[in-house]
Amino acid sequence: MDINPKKLELVRNAGRDSGEIDPGCLIGFYFAAHWFPAARNFLPKLTAAYTAINTPQKRLEIVFVSFDRNEDTFEAYSVDMPWLSVPFKNEILRVNLAQKFQITDTFRLVITTPTLQVISPNAIDDIKTKATQAYDYWESISSNVKGFADSPYCEKNHIMTYIDVSTKSKCVYCRYEVIKGWTCLECKISTCMICQEYYSNSTIDEAYKIMCFKSHNMRKVIKINDYYMSRFLNSKYTCRTCNQTPDDGTGLHCFLCIFDMCFNCSKSVCEDKYLAHCPNGHEVLWVYELCAKILEKYERFNFRCETCGESYMGGGAFACLSCEYYVCVPCVKKANTPGV
């Protein structure tokens, strides 16, 4: 959900004055309601921390997003808040913010960067345990997400929480110990900072929705060779469907399986159709999980192309499964290219 912090219509002093978020400051979205006792008890702590943190050297803005039942209680609760609020009448914005930050309860403080990348999805505990030092903690995390295109999400789109080496976690992608990184409390998985940055900057390309051999959606990654160098000290990687080593670093990648398909092969898979049939006249179709099926039946993880004779490990192919007839992607592309 795309929300521009510069264009939020906000107010101060229980709605009597308009306001806006100062550019460059960390932002805390405070979801609460006057009728919730824990929120009432926490407000003095948050007010004290907010007042102490804001100095010429440190800037924190808080935006109150009300779950109150009516405008009168909203005004009564927010009148003494020294920060911004979403107008109670702007229910659409309140709902959109709650959805963006995956709020499922009545009482939450979410800290973000100036561009709304989530730094701490459960910052109430940060205030309780660190008080004013929570700002320095958030600032240190903020420096680690500057290269991220979005908030850190897991494969199931849950917002993740920052962790360090004390958690003794291993990255679900590269399998190395996490020194600094992220964890999904719901999925119980963790990622290191490098893997999460590349994952956050990757996308599901609607034009090339392809799965790896384990049925994971592959993601479009730019400069995947830089990822391999930063994580494994080797920039070279192999496309599993053509056995070539791409130079440009753009293609589809499964972070969980460390599995790659170059852009040319992904284009062929989505756009080409094998016009010939197997020797028994059956249609030959793309099978992304071909090697997984072969492994299950024969305990080997490769196939040999019937046209060129080359062996491929892990990749998909155009296949007639009943006849065990397989044609690799490069051969399909050649067959569909006039004059080749």
HELIX and SHEET records of a PDB file:
HELIX    1   1 PRO A    5  LYS A    7  5                                   3    
HELIX    2   2 ASN A   13  GLY A   15  5                                   3    
HELIX    3   3 PRO A   37  ILE A   53  1                                  17    
HELIX    4   4 GLU A   71  SER A   78  1                                   8    
HELIX    5   5 GLU A   91  LYS A  100  1                                  10    
HELIX    6   6 ILE A  124  LYS A  130  1                                   7    
HELIX    7   7 ALA A  131  GLN A  133  5                                   3    
HELIX    8   8 ALA A  134  ASN A  144  1                                  11    
HELIX    9   9 VAL A  165  THR A  167  5                                   3    
HELIX   10  10 MET A  193  SER A  200  1                                   8    
HELIX   11  11 GLU A  206  TYR A  208  5                                   3    
HELIX   12  12 ILE A  224  PHE A  232  1                                   9    
HELIX   13  13 PHE A  263  GLU A  271  1                                   9    
HELIX   14  14 LEU A  290  TYR A  298  1                                   9    
HELIX   15  15 VAL A  329  ALA A  335  1                                   7    
SHEET    1   A 2 LEU A  10  ARG A  12  0                                        
SHEET    2   A 2 ASP A  17  GLY A  19 -1                                        
SHEET    1   B 5 LEU A  84  SER A  85  0                                        
SHEET    2   B 5 LEU A  60  SER A  66  1                                        
SHEET    3   B 5 LEU A  26  ALA A  32  1                                        
SHEET    4   B 5 ARG A 108  THR A 112 -1                                        
SHEET    5   B 5 VAL A 118  SER A 120 -1                                        
SHEET    1   C 3 THR A 161  ASP A 164  0                                        
SHEET    2   C 3 LYS A 180  CYS A 184 -1                                        
SHEET    3   C 3 ILE A 189  CYS A 192 -1                                        
SHEET    1   D 3 ARG A 219  VAL A 221  0                                        
SHEET    2   D 3 GLY A 251  CYS A 254 -1                                        
SHEET    3   D 3 PHE A 259  CYS A 262 -1                                        
SHEET    1   E 3 LEU A 285  VAL A 287  0                                        
SHEET    2   E 3 ALA A 317  CYS A 320 -1                                        
SHEET    3   E 3 TYR A 325  VAL A 327 -1                                        
SHEET    1   F 2 ASN A 302  ARG A 304  0                                        
SHEET    2   F 2 SER A 311  MET A 313 -1                                        
END                                                                             
